[in-house]
Each structure stands twice: as C-alpha cells, then as structure tokens.
Amino acid sequence: MEPPYINIIVVYPVDFIGDPVLEENIPKMLSVVRVYIEEDELHLALRIKTAKARWDSEKLKYGDMAYEHQMKRDKLAEKMNEGISPYFWYVGKVSEDVVFNGIFRKVDYAVCLEKMI
C-alpha cells in the first residue's frame, strides 16, 4: 500500500481469469488507479466548493480547478481502459466492509470490470 493508504479491490467475472488481454491491462490499470481516485476526490471536493462559494470570482476559480481535475481524471480513465473495449473499469467508493468466505475486509474502493451497453 502506498499513500494515501486506501484499500482497493479489483472485481471481474471469473470467465476472464487467464484472459491475455485482461492480464495485459490489469497492471496498466493498477499503475494509475490511485491517481485516478485522487483526481476524482479533488474534482468532487472542488465541485462542492464551487456550489458553496459566495462570490462569482470564487465560483469561477473553483469551477476551473474542478474542470482541470476532471480532465486529468478522464485521461487516466482512458489509460486504464486502453485495449479492453467494449469493457471498462468502473471505480466506486465502498461504504461497507466486503465479505469473502465469511471474512470481513475493509475496502475503500472497488474497481469493477463492466461492459458498455
């Protein structure tokens, strides 16, 4: 674990175990997912600050900063999802402990392989 010391679980269908495309993509995804999460959290925090800002100048400043973090996050998502279309990695915050075989695990984020509709 590296700062910010978040626990991440990666979830994908059992049918994909050993799939060469996914095996090539997972290290790529893991190399950027923590930065993706940081950018996503900064983007959200700045959107909240923008909504709560009193002055138009503050709203503009925070809005611009939020947009910059959104753009960084989107570029990281492109890197994470490179070569796995029509699938993509969905990153979501986990609010409860995860249970595997009766063992509780503290997990902050889940990274799930999803298929585009």
C-alpha positions as CSV (number, residue, x, y, z in Angstrom):
1,M,0.0,0.0,0.0
2,E,1.2,3.5,-0.8
3,P,-0.1,6.8,0.4
4,P,-3.0,7.7,0.7
5,Y,-3.3,4.2,2.2
6,I,-6.6,3.2,0.6
7,N,-7.7,-0.4,0.2
8,I,-8.8,-1.3,-3.3
9,I,-10.5,-4.5,-4.5
10,V,-10.5,-5.4,-8.2
11,V,-13.5,-7.4,-9.4
12,Y,-14.1,-9.0,-12.7
13,P,-16.0,-12.1,-14.0
14,V,-14.4,-15.5,-13.3
15,D,-14.7,-16.2,-17.0
16,F,-11.9,-13.6,-17.5
17,I,-9.3,-15.3,-15.3
18,G,-6.3,-16.0,-17.5
19,D,-7.6,-13.8,-20.4
20,P,-4.4,-12.4,-22.1
21,V,-6.0,-9.0,-22.9
22,L,-7.1,-8.5,-19.3
23,E,-3.8,-9.8,-17.9
24,E,-2.1,-7.2,-20.0
25,N,-4.5,-4.4,-19.0
26,I,-4.6,-5.0,-15.2
27,P,-1.1,-3.8,-14.5
28,K,-1.8,-0.7,-16.6
29,M,-5.0,0.0,-14.6
30,L,-3.3,-0.6,-11.3
31,S,-0.5,1.8,-12.2
32,V,-2.9,4.7,-12.4
33,V,-6.0,3.8,-10.4
34,R,-4.7,5.5,-7.2
35,V,-4.0,8.8,-9.0
36,Y,-7.4,8.4,-10.7
37,I,-9.1,8.2,-7.3
38,E,-7.1,11.2,-6.0
39,E,-8.2,13.3,-9.0
40,D,-11.8,12.1,-8.7
41,E,-11.9,13.1,-5.0
42,L,-10.3,16.5,-5.8
43,H,-12.8,17.1,-8.6
44,L,-15.7,16.3,-6.3
45,A,-14.4,18.5,-3.4
46,L,-13.9,21.4,-5.8
47,R,-17.4,21.0,-7.2
48,I,-18.8,21.1,-3.7
49,K,-16.7,24.3,-3.0
50,T,-18.0,25.8,-6.3
51,A,-21.6,25.2,-5.2
52,K,-21.0,26.7,-1.8
53,A,-19.0,29.7,-3.0
54,R,-20.5,33.1,-2.3
55,W,-18.7,35.2,-4.9
56,D,-18.8,34.7,-8.7
57,S,-15.0,35.0,-8.7
58,E,-14.7,32.1,-6.3
59,K,-17.2,30.1,-8.3
60,L,-15.2,30.7,-11.4
61,K,-11.9,29.8,-9.7
62,Y,-13.1,26.6,-8.1
63,G,-15.0,25.6,-11.2
64,D,-11.9,26.0,-13.4
65,M,-9.9,23.9,-10.9
66,A,-12.6,21.2,-10.8
67,Y,-12.5,21.1,-14.6
68,E,-8.7,20.6,-14.6
69,H,-9.0,17.7,-12.2
70,Q,-11.9,16.2,-14.3
71,M,-9.7,16.4,-17.4
72,K,-6.8,14.7,-15.6
73,R,-9.2,12.0,-14.3
74,D,-10.6,11.4,-17.8
75,K,-7.1,11.0,-19.3
76,L,-6.3,8.5,-16.6
77,A,-9.5,6.6,-17.3
78,E,-8.5,6.4,-21.0
79,K,-5.2,4.9,-20.0
80,M,-6.9,2.4,-17.6
81,N,-9.4,1.3,-20.2
82,E,-7.0,1.1,-23.2
83,G,-7.5,-2.1,-25.2
84,I,-10.4,-3.5,-23.3
85,S,-13.4,-2.1,-25.3
86,P,-16.3,-2.9,-25.1
87,Y,-15.5,-3.2,-21.4
88,F,-14.3,-0.5,-19.0
89,W,-13.1,-0.2,-15.4
90,Y,-15.7,1.4,-13.1
91,V,-14.2,2.9,-9.9
92,G,-16.6,3.3,-7.0
93,K,-16.3,4.1,-3.3
94,V,-17.3,1.3,-1.0
95,S,-19.3,2.3,2.1
96,E,-19.4,-1.1,3.9
97,D,-17.0,-3.9,4.7
98,V,-16.7,-6.5,2.0
99,V,-17.2,-10.2,3.0
100,F,-15.4,-13.1,1.2
101,N,-15.9,-16.6,2.6
102,G,-17.1,-15.2,5.9
103,I,-14.0,-12.9,6.3
104,F,-14.7,-9.2,6.6
105,R,-12.3,-6.9,4.7
106,K,-12.1,-3.1,4.9
107,V,-12.2,-1.8,1.4
108,D,-12.3,1.8,0.4
109,Y,-12.8,1.5,-3.4
110,A,-13.9,-1.2,-5.8
111,V,-12.6,-1.3,-9.3
112,C,-15.1,-3.4,-11.4
113,L,-14.9,-4.5,-15.0
114,E,-18.2,-3.5,-16.7
115,K,-19.5,-3.9,-20.2
116,M,-20.7,-0.9,-22.1
117,I,-24.3,-1.0,-23.1
